[in-house]
Amino acid sequence: MSSTYGKNIIVSIFGQSHSPAIGVSVDGLPAGIHIDTDRLQQFMDRRAPGRNEYSTARKEADIPEIISGLAGGVTCGAPLAAIIRNGDHRSKDYDNIRDIPRPSHADYTARIKYKGFEDASGGGHFSGRLTAPLCVAGGICIQVLEEKGIKIGSRIMQIGSIADRASDSAAETGWISQISSKAFPVIDDAKGAEMKQAIADAKAQGDSLGGIIECVIEGMPAGIGDPMFGGLENRISCAVFGVPAVRGIEFGAGFAAASMKGSEHNDPFRVQEGRIVTAKNDHGGILGGISSGMPVVFRVAIKPTPSIALTQESVSMSRMEDADLVIHGRHDPCIVPRALPCIEAAAAIAILDAYLEFKS
């Protein structure tokens, strides 16, 4: 099933943007792990809509109701299941897209795939709303991984054409702890202010912006993952592309490696405090699909929100002719800030799934 991920933990997401509830089940979690529901809610709040000037005006509490899998706040071996009630939806805002699909959205392909029986309200099962249950599963996986010394963090690396300060080296990951408490997580706050102004300008123009998120996973032991199709990059990428706004992913030096010489890109090995490390980290913590023990570093490209206030060119599917589309409803002028926990969640699910195989 396309809404299910994993081999050792099985994550299955259900619901639609405007259905009574959305939810997730997680099977295979180790028993005996205490889940801090307050921390989980704080994680969910980072993704929740309607919390600041650069997100959609739709307001949802996004409070997960855990209905199975915990006993006294501790995982008990049973599948963990949680639901999130939908409340602030306005399905009438989407009446016109039932015939005129939104450009760069899934309206057209869903209509073809499901022969007109799809739920078009708010994007249905294709909506970014479904990243809320993804964050429930991922937020829990993050807590399980932290018990094992593995930590995940992310930052806004770029909004539109405005880029945050680069790390001093590819192996520098100290920014994780430095900016984890920031509402707008960038290294350089002055650049962050420029990004927020750019989002405000795009919103005022009825337009939207995309950007880049950088994610780092620290504390990874060497030896996790497999070659070929079971590589750690493959697993992370599969989960990360479950976030609808993602358009690309790169690990370590990424596409910049194509313009390097081997002598520039290769990461020299050395012994440091009794363990083997690399002098830099252009390989992004993964070699041959297997973790090297260095921090796993990857970046994702997030597209501009396709639902914008400007009139767009589309077609009438019933009349089979060109038609203009004016989109109603409430939409993010930039998805990037709310996507941060979604990327962390997806990475956590993939890493825990691979880790459990490594330890089995």
JOZI-V650009 format. One record per pair of residues at least 24 apart in sequence whose ideal C-beta (glycine too) atoms are under 8 Angstrom apart, sorted by the first residue. I is the first residue (numbers start at 0). J is the second residue. D is the distance in whole Angstrom. If there is no record, write none. Layout:
# JOZI-V650009
i=I j=J d=D
i=I j=J d=D
This chain:
# JOZI-V650009
i=2 j=124 d=7
i=4 j=237 d=7
i=4 j=238 d=6
i=4 j=241 d=7
i=4 j=348 d=6
i=4 j=349 d=8
i=4 j=352 d=8
i=5 j=348 d=7
i=5 j=352 d=5
i=6 j=352 d=6
i=6 j=356 d=7
i=7 j=351 d=8
i=7 j=352 d=5
i=7 j=353 d=8
i=7 j=355 d=4
i=7 j=356 d=5
i=7 j=359 d=7
i=8 j=140 d=7
i=8 j=348 d=7
i=8 j=351 d=6
i=8 j=352 d=5
i=8 j=355 d=6
i=10 j=133 d=8
i=10 j=136 d=5
i=10 j=348 d=6
i=12 j=129 d=6
i=12 j=132 d=5
i=12 j=133 d=6
i=12 j=136 d=8
i=13 j=132 d=8
i=14 j=85 d=8
i=14 j=124 d=7
i=14 j=128 d=8
i=14 j=129 d=7
i=14 j=132 d=7
i=15 j=118 d=5
i=15 j=120 d=7
i=15 j=121 d=7
i=15 j=123 d=4
i=15 j=124 d=5
i=15 j=126 d=7
i=15 j=128 d=8
i=15 j=129 d=8
i=16 j=85 d=7
i=16 j=88 d=7
i=16 j=118 d=8
i=16 j=120 d=6
i=16 j=121 d=3
i=16 j=122 d=5
i=16 j=123 d=6
i=16 j=124 d=8
i=16 j=126 d=4
i=16 j=128 d=4
i=16 j=129 d=7
i=17 j=85 d=6
i=17 j=88 d=4
i=17 j=90 d=5
i=17 j=118 d=7
i=17 j=120 d=4
i=17 j=121 d=5
i=17 j=123 d=8
i=18 j=85 d=6
i=18 j=118 d=7
i=19 j=84 d=7
i=19 j=85 d=6
i=20 j=82 d=5
i=20 j=83 d=6
i=20 j=84 d=5
i=20 j=85 d=6
i=21 j=82 d=7
i=21 j=83 d=5
i=21 j=85 d=6
i=21 j=128 d=6
i=21 j=129 d=6
i=21 j=131 d=6
i=21 j=132 d=5
i=22 j=80 d=7
i=22 j=81 d=6
i=22 j=82 d=4
i=22 j=83 d=6
i=22 j=132 d=5
i=22 j=135 d=8
i=23 j=80 d=7
i=23 j=81 d=6
i=23 j=132 d=4
i=23 j=133 d=7
i=23 j=135 d=5
i=23 j=136 d=5
i=24 j=78 d=5
i=24 j=79 d=7
i=24 j=80 d=4
i=25 j=68 d=7
i=25 j=78 d=7
i=25 j=79 d=5
i=25 j=80 d=8
i=25 j=136 d=5
i=25 j=139 d=7
i=25 j=140 d=8
i=26 j=78 d=4
i=26 j=79 d=8
i=27 j=355 d=7
i=28 j=68 d=7
i=28 j=74 d=5
i=28 j=76 d=8
i=28 j=79 d=6
i=28 j=139 d=7
i=28 j=143 d=7
i=29 j=74 d=7
i=29 j=143 d=7
i=29 j=355 d=7
i=30 j=73 d=8
i=30 j=74 d=5
i=30 j=75 d=6
i=30 j=76 d=4
i=31 j=73 d=6
i=31 j=74 d=6
i=32 j=73 d=7
i=32 j=74 d=5
i=32 j=142 d=7
i=32 j=143 d=5
i=32 j=146 d=6
i=33 j=72 d=6
i=33 j=73 d=5
i=34 j=65 d=8
i=34 j=69 d=6
i=34 j=72 d=6
i=34 j=73 d=7
i=34 j=74 d=7
i=34 j=139 d=6
i=34 j=142 d=6
i=35 j=72 d=8
i=35 j=142 d=6
i=36 j=65 d=7
i=36 j=72 d=7
i=38 j=138 d=8
i=38 j=142 d=7
i=39 j=63 d=7
i=39 j=135 d=7
i=39 j=138 d=5
i=39 j=139 d=7
i=39 j=142 d=7
i=42 j=134 d=6
i=42 j=138 d=4
i=42 j=141 d=7
i=42 j=340 d=6
i=42 j=344 d=8
i=43 j=131 d=7
i=43 j=134 d=6
i=43 j=135 d=7
i=43 j=138 d=7
i=43 j=340 d=8
i=45 j=337 d=7
i=45 j=339 d=7
i=45 j=340 d=4
i=46 j=130 d=6
i=46 j=131 d=6
i=46 j=134 d=5
i=46 j=337 d=5
i=46 j=338 d=8
i=46 j=340 d=5
i=46 j=341 d=6
i=47 j=131 d=8
i=47 j=337 d=8
i=48 j=331 d=8
i=48 j=337 d=7
i=49 j=87 d=8
i=51 j=182 d=7
i=51 j=336 d=8
i=52 j=195 d=8
i=52 j=199 d=7
i=53 j=195 d=6
i=53 j=198 d=4
i=53 j=199 d=7
i=53 j=202 d=7
i=53 j=331 d=7
i=53 j=332 d=6
i=53 j=333 d=6
i=53 j=336 d=6
i=54 j=331 d=5
i=54 j=336 d=7
i=54 j=337 d=6
i=55 j=329 d=5
i=55 j=330 d=5
i=55 j=331 d=5
i=56 j=329 d=4
i=57 j=87 d=5
i=57 j=88 d=7
i=57 j=329 d=5
i=58 j=87 d=5
i=59 j=83 d=8
i=59 j=85 d=7
i=59 j=86 d=6
i=59 j=87 d=6
i=59 j=131 d=8
i=60 j=84 d=8
i=60 j=86 d=7
i=61 j=131 d=5
i=63 j=132 d=8
i=63 j=135 d=5
i=79 j=139 d=7
i=81 j=132 d=7
i=81 j=135 d=5
i=83 j=131 d=5
i=83 j=132 d=6
i=83 j=135 d=7
i=85 j=128 d=8
i=88 j=120 d=7
i=88 j=121 d=6
i=89 j=328 d=7
i=89 j=329 d=8
i=90 j=120 d=4
i=90 j=121 d=7
i=92 j=327 d=4
i=92 j=328 d=4
i=92 j=329 d=8
i=93 j=119 d=6
i=93 j=120 d=5
i=93 j=121 d=6
i=93 j=327 d=8
i=93 j=328 d=7
i=95 j=324 d=7
i=95 j=325 d=8
i=95 j=327 d=7
i=96 j=324 d=7
i=96 j=326 d=7
i=98 j=315 d=6
i=98 j=316 d=6
i=98 j=317 d=5
i=99 j=313 d=5
i=99 j=314 d=7
i=99 j=315 d=6
i=99 j=316 d=7
i=99 j=322 d=5
i=99 j=324 d=5
i=100 j=313 d=6
i=100 j=314 d=7
i=100 j=316 d=7
i=100 j=324 d=8
i=101 j=305 d=6
i=101 j=306 d=6
i=101 j=311 d=7
i=101 j=313 d=7
i=101 j=324 d=7
i=101 j=326 d=6
i=102 j=305 d=6
i=102 j=311 d=5
i=102 j=312 d=7
i=102 j=313 d=6
i=102 j=324 d=8
i=103 j=302 d=7
i=103 j=305 d=4
i=104 j=305 d=5
i=104 j=306 d=7
i=105 j=243 d=8
i=107 j=316 d=8
i=110 j=316 d=7
i=121 j=328 d=8
i=125 j=243 d=6
i=126 j=243 d=7
i=127 j=242 d=8
i=127 j=243 d=5
i=127 j=244 d=7
i=127 j=334 d=7
i=129 j=243 d=8
i=130 j=242 d=6
i=130 j=243 d=8
i=130 j=338 d=8
i=130 j=341 d=4
i=130 j=344 d=8
i=133 j=241 d=6
i=133 j=242 d=7
i=133 j=341 d=6
i=133 j=344 d=5
i=133 j=345 d=7
i=133 j=348 d=8
i=134 j=340 d=5
i=134 j=341 d=6
i=134 j=344 d=5
i=136 j=344 d=7
i=136 j=348 d=6
i=137 j=340 d=8
i=137 j=341 d=8
i=137 j=343 d=6
i=137 j=344 d=2
i=137 j=345 d=6
i=137 j=346 d=8
i=137 j=347 d=5
i=137 j=348 d=5
i=138 j=340 d=8
i=138 j=344 d=6
i=138 j=347 d=8
i=140 j=344 d=7
i=140 j=347 d=4
i=140 j=348 d=5
i=140 j=350 d=8
i=140 j=351 d=4
i=141 j=343 d=7
i=141 j=344 d=7
i=141 j=347 d=5
i=143 j=351 d=6
i=144 j=347 d=6
i=144 j=350 d=6
i=144 j=351 d=6
i=144 j=354 d=7
i=147 j=218 d=8
i=147 j=354 d=7
i=148 j=218 d=4
i=149 j=216 d=7
i=149 j=217 d=7
i=149 j=218 d=4
i=149 j=219 d=6
i=149 j=350 d=7
i=149 j=354 d=7
i=150 j=175 d=7
i=150 j=216 d=7
i=150 j=217 d=5
i=150 j=218 d=6
i=151 j=214 d=7
i=151 j=215 d=7
i=151 j=216 d=5
i=151 j=217 d=8
i=151 j=343 d=5
i=151 j=346 d=6
i=151 j=347 d=6
i=151 j=350 d=7
i=152 j=176 d=8
i=152 j=178 d=8
i=152 j=179 d=6
i=152 j=214 d=7
i=152 j=215 d=6
i=152 j=217 d=8
i=152 j=343 d=7
i=153 j=184 d=7
i=153 j=212 d=6
i=153 j=213 d=6
i=153 j=214 d=4
i=153 j=215 d=7
i=153 j=339 d=5
i=153 j=340 d=8
i=153 j=342 d=6
i=153 j=343 d=5
i=154 j=178 d=6
i=154 j=184 d=5
i=154 j=185 d=6
i=154 j=186 d=7
i=154 j=212 d=7
i=154 j=213 d=5
i=154 j=339 d=8
i=155 j=183 d=7
i=155 j=184 d=6
i=155 j=185 d=5
i=155 j=191 d=7
i=155 j=194 d=7
i=155 j=210 d=6
i=155 j=211 d=8
i=155 j=212 d=6
i=155 j=335 d=6
i=155 j=336 d=7
i=155 j=339 d=7
i=156 j=210 d=7
i=156 j=211 d=4
i=156 j=212 d=6
i=156 j=213 d=4
i=156 j=298 d=6
i=157 j=210 d=5
i=157 j=211 d=4
i=158 j=194 d=4
i=158 j=197 d=6
i=158 j=198 d=7
i=158 j=208 d=6
i=158 j=209 d=8
i=158 j=210 d=4
i=158 j=333 d=6
i=158 j=335 d=6
i=159 j=194 d=8
i=159 j=197 d=5
i=159 j=201 d=8
i=159 j=208 d=4
i=159 j=209 d=7
i=159 j=210 d=7
i=161 j=190 d=6
i=161 j=193 d=5
i=161 j=194 d=5
i=161 j=197 d=6
i=162 j=190 d=7
i=162 j=211 d=8
i=163 j=187 d=6
i=163 j=190 d=5
i=163 j=191 d=7
i=163 j=194 d=8
i=164 j=190 d=6
i=168 j=279 d=6
i=168 j=280 d=8
i=169 j=251 d=7
i=169 j=252 d=7
i=169 j=279 d=5
i=169 j=280 d=4
i=169 j=281 d=5
i=169 j=283 d=8
i=169 j=296 d=7
i=170 j=277 d=7
i=170 j=278 d=8
i=170 j=279 d=5
i=170 j=280 d=4
i=170 j=293 d=7
i=170 j=294 d=7
i=172 j=215 d=5
i=172 j=217 d=6
i=172 j=294 d=5
i=172 j=296 d=7
i=175 j=215 d=6
i=175 j=217 d=7
i=183 j=336 d=7
i=184 j=339 d=7
i=198 j=332 d=5
i=198 j=333 d=5
i=199 j=332 d=8
i=201 j=332 d=5
i=201 j=333 d=7
i=202 j=332 d=4
i=204 j=309 d=8
i=205 j=307 d=6
i=205 j=308 d=3
i=205 j=309 d=5
i=206 j=303 d=8
i=206 j=307 d=5
i=206 j=308 d=8
i=206 j=309 d=6
i=206 j=332 d=8
i=207 j=303 d=4
i=207 j=304 d=4
i=207 j=305 d=8
i=207 j=306 d=8
i=207 j=307 d=5
i=207 j=330 d=8
i=207 j=331 d=7
i=207 j=332 d=5
i=207 j=333 d=6
i=207 j=334 d=8
i=208 j=303 d=5
i=208 j=332 d=7
i=208 j=333 d=5
i=208 j=335 d=8
i=209 j=244 d=8
i=209 j=246 d=8
i=209 j=300 d=7
i=209 j=301 d=5
i=209 j=302 d=5
i=209 j=303 d=4
i=209 j=333 d=7
i=209 j=334 d=7
i=209 j=335 d=7
i=210 j=300 d=8
i=210 j=301 d=5
i=210 j=333 d=7
i=210 j=335 d=4
i=211 j=298 d=6
i=211 j=299 d=7
i=211 j=300 d=6
i=211 j=301 d=7
i=211 j=335 d=8
i=212 j=298 d=7
i=212 j=299 d=5
i=212 j=301 d=6
i=212 j=335 d=6
i=212 j=338 d=6
i=212 j=339 d=6
i=212 j=342 d=5
i=213 j=296 d=7
i=213 j=297 d=8
i=213 j=298 d=5
i=214 j=296 d=8
i=214 j=297 d=6
i=214 j=298 d=7
i=214 j=299 d=7
i=214 j=342 d=5
i=214 j=343 d=6
i=214 j=346 d=6
i=215 j=294 d=5
i=215 j=295 d=7
i=215 j=296 d=5
i=216 j=284 d=7
i=216 j=294 d=6
i=216 j=295 d=4
i=216 j=296 d=8
i=216 j=346 d=6
i=216 j=350 d=6
i=217 j=294 d=5
i=219 j=284 d=6
i=219 j=290 d=5
i=219 j=292 d=7
i=219 j=293 d=8
i=219 j=294 d=7
i=219 j=295 d=6
i=219 j=350 d=7
i=220 j=290 d=7
i=220 j=292 d=6
i=220 j=357 d=8
i=221 j=275 d=8
i=221 j=289 d=8
i=221 j=290 d=6
i=221 j=291 d=6
i=221 j=292 d=4
i=222 j=289 d=6
i=222 j=290 d=6
i=222 j=357 d=6
i=223 j=289 d=7
i=223 j=290 d=4
i=223 j=350 d=8
i=223 j=353 d=5
i=223 j=354 d=6
i=223 j=357 d=5
i=224 j=285 d=7
i=224 j=288 d=5
i=224 j=289 d=4
i=224 j=290 d=6
i=224 j=353 d=6
i=224 j=357 d=8
i=225 j=288 d=6
i=225 j=289 d=7
i=226 j=287 d=5
i=226 j=288 d=5
i=226 j=289 d=7
i=227 j=288 d=7
i=229 j=288 d=7
i=230 j=285 d=7
i=230 j=287 d=7
i=230 j=288 d=3
i=230 j=289 d=7
i=231 j=285 d=5
i=231 j=288 d=6
i=231 j=289 d=7
i=231 j=290 d=6
i=231 j=295 d=7
i=231 j=349 d=8
i=231 j=350 d=8
i=231 j=353 d=6
i=232 j=285 d=6
i=232 j=288 d=7
i=232 j=297 d=8
i=233 j=288 d=7
i=234 j=349 d=4
i=234 j=352 d=7
i=234 j=353 d=6
i=235 j=295 d=8
i=235 j=297 d=7
i=235 j=345 d=8
i=235 j=346 d=6
i=235 j=349 d=5
i=235 j=350 d=7
i=237 j=349 d=7
i=238 j=345 d=4
i=238 j=346 d=7
i=238 j=348 d=5
i=238 j=349 d=4
i=239 j=297 d=8
i=239 j=299 d=6
i=239 j=342 d=6
i=239 j=345 d=5
i=239 j=346 d=7
i=239 j=349 d=8
i=241 j=345 d=6
i=242 j=299 d=8
i=242 j=338 d=6
i=242 j=341 d=5
i=242 j=342 d=6
i=242 j=345 d=6
i=244 j=301 d=5
i=244 j=302 d=5
i=244 j=304 d=8
i=244 j=334 d=5
i=244 j=338 d=6
i=245 j=299 d=5
i=245 j=300 d=7
i=245 j=301 d=6
i=245 j=302 d=8
i=245 j=342 d=8
i=246 j=300 d=5
i=246 j=301 d=7
i=246 j=302 d=5
i=247 j=299 d=7
i=247 j=300 d=4
i=248 j=297 d=6
i=248 j=298 d=7
i=248 j=299 d=5
i=248 j=300 d=8
i=249 j=297 d=7
i=249 j=298 d=5
i=250 j=282 d=8
i=250 j=283 d=4
i=250 j=284 d=8
i=250 j=285 d=6
i=250 j=295 d=8
i=250 j=296 d=7
i=250 j=297 d=5
i=251 j=280 d=6
i=251 j=281 d=5
i=251 j=282 d=5
i=251 j=283 d=3
i=251 j=284 d=7
i=251 j=285 d=7
i=251 j=296 d=6
i=251 j=297 d=8
i=252 j=281 d=4
i=252 j=282 d=8
i=252 j=283 d=7
i=253 j=283 d=8
i=253 j=297 d=8
i=253 j=298 d=6
i=256 j=281 d=7
i=266 j=293 d=8
i=295 j=350 d=8
i=297 j=346 d=8
i=299 j=342 d=6
i=301 j=334 d=6
i=301 j=335 d=5
i=301 j=338 d=6
i=302 j=334 d=8
i=303 j=333 d=8
i=303 j=334 d=8
i=304 j=330 d=6
i=304 j=331 d=5
i=304 j=332 d=7
i=304 j=333 d=7
i=304 j=334 d=5
i=306 j=330 d=4
